[in-house]
Amino acid sequence: MTGKDAARIAKPAIDEVLDRFLADQRGRLAARTFVHYEQAIALLKDCLNGYGYQWLDKPDAALFDRLYNAKGAEHREFCQIFGPEHILPNLGEFLDYFMVRKVIAGKDTLRAAGTVTKKLARWLAEKGHVGAEDAEDAAQRGGKAARDLPKADELAALLHEFAESQRRHAEGEEIEDHFTLTRVGPGKLWLEGMMDRRELGPILVPRAISTRCKVGWKISGVAGRAGRRWKLIEAWNVYPG
């Protein structure tokens, strides 16, 4: 590692800041609750280390490439290189993608991801690491995720089971896409594909499913024709809007 690169490593880096956050929470939380905080922060670090580099500007991306690809003791992860100002811009990736697509978790862990994010954002502002306005926006996003992630996970399980029963009825065109819920009615859904922008529907579903759907949420899966109607024949993930 060159002296120039070493000088550009943040002090404190994200790893240290998140460890300080956990240390501050340890004394005020019950042991069981603190375990959820530890799990959420560990997952956030995994997300930052795996995906945070995508949003770096050219100089920081070049620094990351050099240090990440360094051998032995000179190797550094994203959270060991950059400072806490990089946390809030990556929370969308963490809550809207990573926790839905990359983590197999129960409702408590999904809820904690949002709750801990909310607390972390405000703590970062209190410690002077980020601005108050940005922190409050992130805190609101975390609070919403705490409510919506468990519901989206439950909906995904119901859609997956229902879609499995619909595949045998499909007999024509099939579209694999990330669909946005554009309209919801009792026992009916309308989906718009991200790629071809067609609105498909109404797609008939049990009311137990339609009552859990929210306009703006996204469903990854496959829609297939059955005569003049469209059916959802595969459902993988639900992403809260």
Backbone as a ProteinNet text record, in pm:
[ID]
protein_1_A
[PRIMARY]
MTGKDAARIAKPAIDEVLDRFLADQRGRLAARTFVHYEQAIALLKDCLNGYGYQWLDKPDAALFDRLYNAKGAEHREFCQIFGPEHILPNLGEFLDYFMVRKVIAGKDTLRAAGTVTKKLARWLAEKGHVGAEDAEDAAQRGGKAARDLPKADELAALLHEFAESQRRHAEGEEIEDHFTLTRVGPGKLWLEGMMDRRELGPILVPRAISTRCKVGWKISGVAGRAGRRWKLIEAWNVYPG
[TERTIARY]
84.8	0	88.2	63.2	142.3	101.6	191.2	160.2	42.4	30.8	-80.9	-213.7	-217.4	-341.4	-373.4	-270.3	-292.2	-350.6	-305.3	-354.4	-500.1	-547.5	-685.7	-784.4	-736.7	-827.4	-892.7	-1024	-1099.1	-1065.1	-1066.1	-1045.1	-1151.3	-1253.1	-1275.5	-1340.8	-1313.8	-1379.6	-1513.7	-1591.8	-1726.7	-1724.9	-1634.4	-1626.8	-1620.9	-1531.9	-1514.1	-1638.4	-1698	-1817	-1932.4	-1954	-2063.2	-2036.5	-1910.8	-1877.5	-1905.5	-1877.5	-1907.7	-2058.5	-2132.5	-2279	-2328.9	-2280.6	-2322.4	-2280.6	-2161.9	-2115.2	-2205.8	-2251.8	-2342.6	-2478.4	-2522.2	-2654.6	-2652.8	-2536.9	-2529.3	-2583.2	-2548.6	-2586.8	-2733.5	-2802.7	-2941.6	-3043.5	-2996.2	-3087	-3085.7	-3200.5	-3204.8	-3119.2	-3066.2	-2974	-3037	-3162.4	-3228.8	-3242.6	-3274.8	-3287.6	-3152.1	-3049.4	-2916.3	-2867.2	-2906.2	-2869.2	-2922.3	-3044.4	-3101.4	-3023.4	-2978.6	-2897.1	-2765.6	-2701.6	-2576.5	-2597.8	-2706.3	-2734.5	-2758.2	-2836.5	-2867.1	-2740.6	-2653.9	-2530.9	-2437.3	-2431.4	-2349.2	-2399.5	-2530.9	-2587.4	-2560.8	-2570.8	-2541.9	-2396.3	-2304.1	-2163.3	-2146.1	-2213.3	-2205	-2252.3	-2361.6	-2416.2	-2319.7	-2267.1	-2173.2	-2047.8	-1995.9	-1875.1	-1898.9	-2020.9	-2050.5	-2097.2	-2161.3	-2226.5	-2194.3	-2135	-2112.1	-2023.3	-1932.3	-1839	-1910.1	-2032.6	-2102.9	-2128.8	-2137.2	-2178.6	-2061.9	-1938.3	-1822.5	-1791.2	-1735.3	-1685.7	-1553.4	-1500.7	-1384.3	-1262	-1225.1	-1107.4	-1124.9	-1243.7	-1267.2	-1277.3	-1334	-1342.3	-1203.2	-1114.2	-977.2	-907	-927.9	-871	-925.1	-1054.8	-1115.9	-1055.6	-1044.2	-989.8	-849	-766.3	-628.9	-623.9	-700.7	-693.1	-769.5	-880.7	-957.3	-880	-810.6	-736.5	-595.3	-557.2	-425.4	-419	-299.3	-280.4	-243.5	-280.7	-237.4	-287.5	-196.7	-234.6	-276.5	-244.3	-280.7	-422.3	-485	-622.8	-717.4	-808.4	-909.6	-1046.9	-1148.7	-1287.4	-1342.2	-1456.6	-1519.5	-1531.3	-1580.6	-1604.1	-1475.3	-1361.6	-1232.1	-1162.9	-1219.6	-1158	-1230.1	-1363.6	-1440.5	-1509.8	-1546.8	-1603.7	-1755.5	-1812.8	-1956.8	-2045.9	-1988.4	-2070.9	-2121.6	-2065	-2108.8	-2221.3	-2259.9	-2360.5	-2500.1	-2545.2	-2682.6	-2712.8	-2621.5	-2652.5	-2670.9	-2625.4	-2637.8	-2753.6	-2831.4	-2939.6	-3051.8	-3071.7	-3172.7	-3136.2	-3011	-2963	-2982.6	-2954	-2964.5	-3108.3	-3197.3	-3335.1	-3421.4	-3401.3	-3490.9	-3446.6	-3318.8	-3267.7	-3203.2	-3101.6	-3021.7	-3106.9	-3187.8	-3267.2	-3376.6	-3421	-3524.8	-3464.1	-3359.3	-3307.1	-3196	-3114.5	-2992.3	-2996	-3096.7	-3100.2	-3222.3	-3199.2	-3308.6	-3326.8	-3434.3	-3449.8	-3593.8	-3611.7	-3744.6	-3794.7	-3919.2	-3980.3	-3908.3	-3857.2	-3788.1	-3663	-3588.9	-3467.2	-3501	-3604.4	-3646.2	-3691.7	-3769.4	-3816.4	-3698.4	-3603.2	-3487.6	-3402	-3393.4	-3314.1	-3364	-3495	-3550.6	-3536.7	-3565.7	-3558.4	-3417.1	-3319.5	-3180.1	-3131.3	-3173.3	-3138.4	-3190.4	-3311.8	-3371	-3289.3	-3255.3	-3176.4	-3036.8	-2974.5	-2839.9	-2834.6	-2930.9	-2930.6	-2930.9	-3014.4	-3021.6	-2895.8	-2840.3	-2715.2	-2601	-2593.8	-2489.3	-2497.9	-2619.6	-2637.3	-2595.5	-2633.3	-2596.1	-2444.8	-2373.6	-2227.4	-2157.9	-2236	-2178.3	-2122.9	-2159.1	-2108.1	-2187.8	-2315	-2401.6	-2490.2	-2551.2	-2641.2	-2774.8	-2838.4	-2964.4	-3075.5	-3082.6	-3189.5	-3174.9	-3052.1	-3028.3	-3057.1	-3019.5	-3043.1	-3191.8	-3268.4	-3411.4	-3479.2	-3437.4	-3490.8	-3461.6	-3338.8	-3300.9	-3376.7	-3398.9	-3472.9	-3616.9	-3677.5	-3813.4	-3817.1	-3715.3	-3706.9	-3691.8	-3610.2	-3593.3	-3720.9	-3794.7	-3920.9	-4021.7	-4025.2	-4115.1	-4073.3	-3943.3	-3894.6	-3927.7	-3920.1	-3953	-4097	-4184.6	-4325.4	-4346.2	-4280.6	-4314.5	-4237.2	-4112.9	-4034.9	-4099	-4145.6	-4211.6	-4339.6	-4414.9	-4537.7	-4507.4	-4401.9	-4363.8	-4316.7	-4246.1	-4199.2	-4317.4	-4416.9	-4537.1	-4612.7	-4624.2	-4691.7	-4616.7	-4484.6	-4405	-4430.8	-4442.6	-4469.6	-4607.2	-4706.6	-4841.5	-4845.6	-4779.6	-4777.3	-4705.2	-4597.3	-4522.4	-4609.6	-4679.1	-4765.1	-4879.7	-4940.5	-5051.9	-5005.5	-4891.5	-4841.5	-4811.5	-4763.6	-4735.5	-4862.5	-4975.6	-5101.6	-5154.9	-5100.4	-5150.4	-5073.6	-4955	-4870.5	-4937.3	-5011.8	-5071.1	-5175.3	-5225	-5327.1	-5266.7	-5138.5	-5075.7	-5057.3	-5087.8	-5083.8	-5031.5	-4980.7	-4934.8	-4813	-4814.2	-4701.2	-4666.7	-4537	-4490	-4395	-4403.4	-4317.7	-4250.1	-4118	-4040.7	-3993.7	-4019.3	-3990.2	-3995.6	-3958.3	-3987.9	-4112	-4222.3	-4351.1	-4382.8	-4438.6	-4488	-4638.2	-4685.7	-4830.1	-4886.4	-4963.9	-5018.3	-5158.8	-5234.5	-5370	-5398	-5482.2	-5523.4	-5672.6	-5745.3	-5886.4	-5914.2	-6033.5	-6066.2	-6046.4	-5947.9	-5919.7	-5858.5	-5805.4	-5751.1	-5624	-5529.9	-5406.6	-5381.4	-5317.5	-5267.5	-5117.4	-5040.9	-4895.7	-4838.7	-4738.5	-4668	-4524.4	-4480.2	-4344.2	-4242.9	-4127.3	-4022.6	-3963.2	-3961	-3894.6	-3986	-4107.2	-4191.5	-4301.5	-4316.4	-4408.6	-4555.4	-4587.9	-4729.2	-4794	-4919.1	-4994.6	-5073	-5053	-5120.1	-5226.2	-5347.9	-5450.7	-5589.5	-5690.1	-5672.8	-5624.2	-5534	-5488.3	-5564.8	-5636.5	-5720.4	-5636.8	-5656.7	-5585.8	-5683.4	-5655.7	-5740.2	-5740.3	-5848.7	-5855.5	-5752.7	-5714.1	-5611.1	-5479.1	-5460.7	-5341.4	-5363.8	-5474.4	-5495.8	-5501.2	-5553.6	-5561.3	-5423.5	-5323.5	-5186.7	-5103	-5154.5	-5078.9	-5093.7	-4986.4	-4987.5	-4939.1	-5011.3	-4970.4	-4828.7	-4744	-4606	-4507.6	-4555.2	-4466.1	-4430.5	-4318.3	-4271.4	-4265.8	-4297.7	-4297.2	-4206.6	-4110.1	-4029.6	-4088.9	-4107.6	-4167.2	-4199.5	-4296.5	-4335.3	-4487.2	-4535	-4678	-4698.4	-4805.7	-4833.4	-4977.7	-5000.3	-5136.5	-5212.3	-5338.7	-5432.4	-5557.3	-5562.4	-5669.7	-5650.8	-5753.6	-5744	-5689.4	-5677.3	-5633.6	-5486	-5432	-5296.9	-5302.4	-5209.6	-5197.1	-5053.7	-5036.8	-4904	-4864.5	-4762	-4729.1	-4596.7	-4520.8	-4405.1	-4391.7	-4360.8	-4338.5	-4220.1	-4121.5	-3998.4	-3983.5	-3984.4	-3963	-4062.4	-4092	-4172.4	-4087.1	-4080.3	-3999.5	-4091.9	-4093.6	-4177.6	-4137.5	-4234.9	-4204.9	-4152
-119.4	0	124.2	214.3	337.1	429.8	519.8	616.9	704.8	733.2	815.8	745.1	614.3	538.5	527.1	502.9	491	619.3	733.1	861.4	884.8	817.9	837.5	744.7	650.8	565.4	649.4	641.1	726.5	694.8	799.9	785.2	868.8	809.3	664.7	610.4	484.3	415.9	359	312.5	263.3	153.4	57.6	-51.5	1.2	96.8	151.1	226.1	303.6	380.4	287.7	181.9	89.4	13.4	-17.5	-81.5	13.1	141	240	250.7	247.1	251.2	135.3	14.3	-101.8	-88.3	-37.3	-20.1	75.8	181.5	277.3	215.5	121.1	60.9	-50.3	-113.3	-231.9	-205.5	-93	-66.3	-35.1	5	47.1	-54.6	-161.3	-258.6	-390.4	-456.4	-592.4	-682.4	-788.3	-876.4	-930.7	-970.5	-1027.7	-924.5	-800.9	-694.6	-661.6	-659.7	-625.8	-726.9	-853.1	-954.5	-915.5	-864.4	-821.8	-703	-612.8	-500.4	-550.9	-644.9	-701	-766.8	-842.2	-909.5	-808.3	-703.7	-603.2	-529.9	-494	-423.6	-515.3	-642.4	-738.1	-749.2	-752.7	-759.3	-631	-517	-389.3	-385.9	-432.7	-438.3	-529.4	-643.9	-734.5	-666.1	-592.4	-521.3	-414.5	-334.6	-229.5	-288	-394.6	-456	-519	-567.1	-634.3	-543.5	-430.3	-349.7	-200.4	-153.6	-10.6	50.7	-27.4	23.5	72.7	24.9	58.4	207.8	280.3	420.3	515.6	465	549.9	635.1	754.3	832.6	771.9	821.6	758.8	752.4	860.3	851	749.1	749.7	653.9	511.1	495.3	362	306.6	393.2	349.8	310.8	388.3	354.5	221.2	203.3	77.1	-40.6	-28.3	-138.1	-175.9	-76.1	-104.9	-175.8	-125.1	-180.2	-311.8	-323.8	-447.7	-562	-532.5	-635.5	-657.5	-581.8	-600.4	-735.8	-788.1	-920.2	-910.6	-1012.7	-1026.1	-916	-865.5	-767.9	-634.3	-608.3	-480.5	-480.9	-596.8	-605.5	-530.2	-457.1	-384.6	-404.3	-412.6	-415.6	-272.7	-257.6	-125.3	-55.8	-127.8	-67.4	-34.7	-84.7	-52.5	62.7	106.7	212.4	345.6	341	464.9	500.5	628	680.9	674.2	717.7	702.3	781.5	877.7	951.7	861.7	742.2	647.9	554.9	564.5	471.3	506.2	627.6	662.7	647.3	686.5	668	523.1	429.2	287.3	218	291.6	227.1	178.5	245.6	197.9	60	42.6	-88.9	-194.7	-156.4	-249	-291.1	-193.9	-223.1	-271.5	-213.3	-241.6	-359.5	-395.6	-505.3	-615.6	-579.5	-680.4	-762.3	-695.4	-768.4	-852.7	-814.1	-890.5	-1004.6	-974.8	-1068.9	-1159.2	-1107.6	-1178.6	-1242.3	-1211.8	-1260.3	-1349.2	-1467.2	-1553.6	-1527.6	-1461.3	-1415	-1425.2	-1436.2	-1433.9	-1291.6	-1278.9	-1146.8	-1058.2	-1116.3	-1035.2	-971	-1047	-992.8	-887.3	-911	-812.5	-683.5	-697.3	-579	-504.4	-580.1	-517.2	-440.3	-487.8	-416	-272.8	-254.5	-121.1	-42.1	-106.7	-38.7	9	-77.4	-42.3	66.3	58.6	162.9	299.1	300.5	425.2	481.2	396.2	438.9	482.4	407.2	438.1	573.9	601.9	729	846.8	842.3	952.6	959.6	843.5	839.8	902.1	872.4	930.4	1082.7	1136	1281.2	1336.7	1268.3	1312.9	1320.6	1229.3	1224.4	1313.4	1382.3	1474.5	1410.9	1285.7	1217.3	1250.5	1285	1316.7	1433.9	1495.3	1606.8	1562	1650.5	1617.8	1586.1	1661.4	1639.2	1503.6	1471.4	1340.9	1227.9	1248.6	1146.2	1123.5	1231.2	1215.5	1146.6	1178.4	1108.5	958.5	924.9	784	717.3	791.5	735.7	703.9	793.4	767.8	644.5	629.9	512.7	386.1	392.7	276.9	239.4	338.5	310.6	244.4	291.7	232	88.2	64.3	-71.2	-165.8	-116	-200.4	-249.3	-165.7	-205.3	-292.9	-257.8	-319.5	-446.6	-459.2	-577.3	-707.8	-717.8	-843.2	-870.2	-763.5	-781	-826.3	-768.6	-807.8	-952.9	-994.6	-1132.9	-1229	-1192.7	-1275.8	-1282.7	-1169.5	-1166.5	-1251.3	-1245.5	-1324.3	-1473	-1517.6	-1659.5	-1699	-1613.3	-1642.4	-1642.8	-1545.3	-1538.4	-1658.3	-1699.9	-1815	-1940.6	-1963.2	-2082	-2074.4	-1955.6	-1941	-1956.8	-1895.1	-1901.6	-2045	-2124.8	-2265.4	-2336.2	-2299.2	-2364.5	-2313.8	-2201.7	-2141.7	-2183.9	-2237.7	-2268	-2363.3	-2459.6	-2558.4	-2496.8	-2377.3	-2313.4	-2228.6	-2195.9	-2110.5	-2188.4	-2122.9	-2195.1	-2110.2	-1992.6	-1905.2	-1825.4	-1698.7	-1609.8	-1604.3	-1599	-1582.7	-1464.1	-1387.6	-1270.7	-1281.7	-1285	-1280.2	-1137	-1081.1	-938.9	-903.1	-778.6	-716.2	-630.3	-671.2	-605.2	-508.5	-394.9	-299.5	-314.4	-318.8	-321.4	-182.6	-170.9	-41.1	-17.4	-124.9	-116.4	-243.6	-228.5	-343.1	-330.5	-438.1	-444.3	-571.3	-590	-712.7	-835.5	-916.6	-1036.8	-1010.2	-889.7	-854.9	-771.2	-796.8	-719.3	-674.9	-559.9	-515.1	-492.8	-549.3	-544.1	-479	-394.5	-333.9	-382.1	-439.5	-489.1	-376.7	-397.8	-296.7	-285.6	-397.3	-397.9	-355	-411.6	-377.7	-277.3	-242.6	-137.4	-167.9	-289.9	-326.5	-345.3	-302.3	-333	-460.6	-558.4	-687.4	-696.6	-735.9	-749.9	-728.1	-754.2	-795.1	-939.8	-961.9	-1096	-1136.9	-1246.9	-1290.1	-1361.6	-1321.6	-1382	-1393.1	-1476.3	-1480.3	-1345	-1312.7	-1185	-1178.6	-1292.6	-1294.3	-1240	-1248.8	-1192.3	-1046.3	-1015.6	-878.1	-778.9	-820.3	-727.7	-694.2	-777.4	-751.7	-674.3	-656.9	-589.1	-437.6	-368	-222.4	-168.9	-71	-6.9	49.2	23.7	69.3	-37.9	-144.3	-254.5	-329.8	-400.2	-473.3	-623.1	-700.2	-846.6	-898.8	-979.8	-1045.8	-1183.3	-1215.9	-1344.8	-1357.3	-1442	-1469.7	-1462.5	-1388.2	-1385.7	-1465.1	-1542.4	-1623.6	-1609.7	-1623.6	-1614.6	-1744.8	-1730	-1842.1	-1793.5	-1819.2	-1761.5	-1612.1	-1536	-1390.5	-1329.3	-1407.5	-1356.6	-1381.9	-1301.7	-1323.2	-1384.3	-1472.4	-1531.9	-1514.8	-1504.3	-1504.8	-1649.6	-1696.1	-1838.8	-1867.1	-1761.4	-1773.5	-1643.3	-1653.2	-1534.4	-1563.3	-1475.5	-1500	-1406.1	-1276.5	-1179.5	-1065	-1003.4	-880.9	-770	-658.2	-545.1	-429.2	-390.9	-277.8	-150.8	-66.3	57.8	163.5
0	0	0	-90.1	-94.2	19.8	51.9	156.2	118.5	-12.5	-60.1	-38.4	-68.6	-47.6	100.9	183.2	327.5	384.7	331.8	381.8	345.9	242.4	197.8	268	347.8	424.8	534.2	541.7	633.9	779	859.2	1003.3	1073.2	1131.9	1141.6	1014.2	985.7	874.5	920.9	824.9	854.7	960	948	1045.8	1187.8	1210.9	1345.2	1391.2	1303.1	1339.2	1376.8	1297.9	1328.8	1457.9	1485.7	1613.7	1730.3	1712.2	1816.5	1838.7	1730.1	1741.8	1827.3	1798.5	1877.4	2022.3	2046.5	2184.4	2261	2193.3	2257.6	2288.9	2205.9	2226.2	2331.1	2348.9	2434.7	2576	2631.9	2770.1	2790.6	2685.6	2704.3	2654.5	2590.8	2531.5	2608.1	2609	2662.2	2574.8	2634	2562	2434.2	2440	2323.5	2212	2249.2	2149	2088.5	2173.4	2122.8	2020.1	2034.5	1935.5	1797.9	1792.8	1665	1607.9	1695.2	1649.4	1589.9	1657.6	1605.9	1469.6	1457.7	1330.7	1219.4	1249	1146.9	1102.1	1195.6	1160.1	1082.2	1118.3	1043	899.2	881	746.4	668.4	736.1	670.6	623.3	707.6	666.3	544.7	546.4	431.4	304.3	316.2	200.2	151.2	241.8	203.9	140.7	200.5	145.7	9	-11.9	-137.6	-249.2	-214	-317.5	-311.7	-203.2	-187.8	-294.7	-348.4	-450.2	-576.2	-599.6	-723.7	-738.3	-628.1	-632	-608.4	-611.8	-589.1	-713	-688.8	-802	-849.5	-959.1	-1021	-929.1	-860	-771.7	-659.5	-596.3	-488.6	-541.5	-661.2	-720.9	-749.8	-795.6	-822.1	-692.4	-587.4	-455.6	-406.9	-418.6	-376	-451.8	-582.7	-663.5	-617.9	-591.6	-550.2	-415.4	-318.7	-183.7	-171.4	-240.9	-234.4	-300	-406.8	-479.2	-426.7	-325.1	-264.7	-194.4	-185.7	-126	22.5	95.9	234.6	325.3	409.1	511.3	452.9	327.1	266.1	207.8	202.4	151.2	244.2	186.3	263.4	200	285.3	241.3	235.8	171.4	158	292.8	393.5	525.6	599.7	551	610.8	539.5	428.8	348.3	364.4	359.3	348.9	479.9	489.3	611.7	617.4	729.9	753.8	660.1	586.2	489.5	377.8	365.9	262.4	310.9	436.5	488.2	436.7	459.4	424.3	274.9	183.6	41.6	-0.3	82.8	50	121.1	199	273.2	182.2	70	-25	-77	-112.6	-158.9	-49.8	73.2	185.7	212.5	224.2	263.1	146.9	29.6	-83.3	-168.6	-159.6	-243	-158.6	-82.8	-12	84.5	165.5	265.4	200.4	82	12	-68.9	-143.3	-242.6	-189.4	-98.8	-60.5	78.5	156.6	295.1	316	370.6	414.5	563.5	597.6	735.9	780.6	910.9	969.6	985.4	1027.4	1038.8	1139.1	1247.9	1348.1	1289.9	1210.5	1149.3	1045.2	965.6	865.9	932.7	1038.6	1111.1	1173.3	1228.6	1293.6	1194.2	1069.7	970	955.5	953.5	944.1	1072.6	1185.4	1314.9	1345	1321.4	1350.1	1254.1	1128.8	1032.8	1078.4	1127.4	1177.6	1293	1388.3	1503.5	1460.5	1371.3	1325.8	1257.3	1170.9	1097.7	1194.8	1295.6	1391.6	1477.8	1509.5	1587.4	1507.4	1378.3	1293.7	1292.8	1290.9	1295.2	1431	1539.2	1674.3	1691.2	1625.9	1638.1	1535.4	1452.7	1356.9	1231	1204.6	1085.9	960	975.2	861.5	898.7	798.6	823.2	880.4	954.7	1021.7	922.2	813.4	716.1	647.9	606.3	543.5	641.7	766.5	868	890.2	892.3	915.9	798.9	676.6	559.5	570.2	609.3	623.4	737.3	846	959.3	920.2	842.4	795.4	705.7	622.4	534	617.3	722.5	809.1	881.1	928.9	996.2	903.5	779	680.4	650.5	639.2	611.8	726.4	849.5	964.8	957.7	903.1	887.9	765.5	653.9	525.6	492.8	536	498.3	544.9	670.5	710.7	631.2	599.4	522	379.8	320.4	185	181.5	284.8	292.6	302.7	382	394.9	262.5	194.5	65.3	-37.3	-36.4	-130.2	-113.4	11.7	37.7	-15.5	5.1	-44.6	-197.2	-258.5	-405	-465.1	-402.3	-453.8	-454	-344.1	-334.6	-435.1	-447	-540.4	-685.1	-718.7	-856	-897.7	-804.4	-834.9	-883	-825	-863	-996.5	-1045.9	-1169.3	-1294.2	-1275.3	-1391.2	-1489.3	-1438.6	-1529	-1622	-1586.8	-1670.3	-1782.2	-1772.1	-1872.9	-2002.9	-2114.7	-2241.9	-2356.8	-2326.8	-2434.7	-2393.9	-2427.4	-2403.4	-2254.4	-2225.5	-2088.3	-2081.8	-1973.8	-1955.2	-1818.8	-1819.3	-1694.8	-1674.3	-1556	-1538.4	-1390.3	-1362.5	-1234	-1256.9	-1198.9	-1222.1	-1108.4	-1145.7	-1046.8	-1033.6	-911.3	-885.8	-915.1	-1022.6	-1061.4	-1007.6	-991.5	-935.6	-856.8	-755.6	-673.5	-645.9	-671	-637.5	-560	-508.1	-435.4	-524.2	-492.9	-571.1	-707.8	-730.6	-862.6	-848.1	-940.6	-947.1	-1090.8	-1106.6	-1236.3	-1221.9	-1314	-1308.7	-1433.8	-1416.4	-1529.1	-1529.9	-1641.9	-1652.9	-1662.8	-1603.9	-1608.6	-1748	-1823.2	-1953.1	-2067	-2073.5	-2189.5	-2156.8	-2029.2	-1984.6	-2011	-2049.2	-2065.5	-1929	-1917.7	-1796.7	-1820.9	-1735.5	-1745.8	-1637.6	-1679.2	-1578.7	-1635	-1553.8	-1413.7	-1401	-1307	-1271.6	-1146.8	-1156.2	-1044.4	-939.6	-814.4	-701.3	-584.9	-487.2	-368	-296.2	-231.1	-160	-47.2	6.5	111	58	-73.1	-136.6	-173	-238.8	-285.7	-169.7	-54.7	59	114.9	84.8	132.8	32	-89.3	-194.8	-183.7	-219.4	-217.1	-351.3	-403.8	-528.3	-510.6	-610.8	-605	-563.9	-496.4	-463.4	-591.3	-588	-705.8	-678.1	-781.3	-772.8	-883.5	-848.5	-952	-978	-1105.1	-1137.2	-1284.2	-1314.4	-1452.7	-1463.6	-1562.3	-1594.8	-1723.1	-1729	-1847.3	-1890.7	-2021.5	-2074.6	-2053.4	-2021.6	-2018.7	-2091.5	-2222.2	-2302.2	-2314.4	-2280.1	-2287.3	-2159.1	-2057.2	-1927.5	-1903.5	-1813.9	-1766	-1626.5	-1598.6	-1465.8	-1417.8	-1289.2	-1230.1	-1207.7	-1281.6	-1277.1	-1204.1	-1173.7	-1086	-1009.3	-880.6	-797.7	-706.2	-709.8	-634.4	-516.1	-542.3	-435	-446.8	-333.2	-329.9	-269.3	-340.4	-297.3	-257.6	-130.8	-91.8	-165.6	-196.7	-266.6	-173.7
[MASK]
+++++++++++++++++++++++++++++++++++++++++++++++++++++++++++++++++++++++++++++++++++++++++++++++++++++++++++++++++++++++++++++++++++++++++++++++++++++++++++++++++++++++++++++++++++++++++++++++++++++++++++++++++++++++++++++++++++++++++++++++++

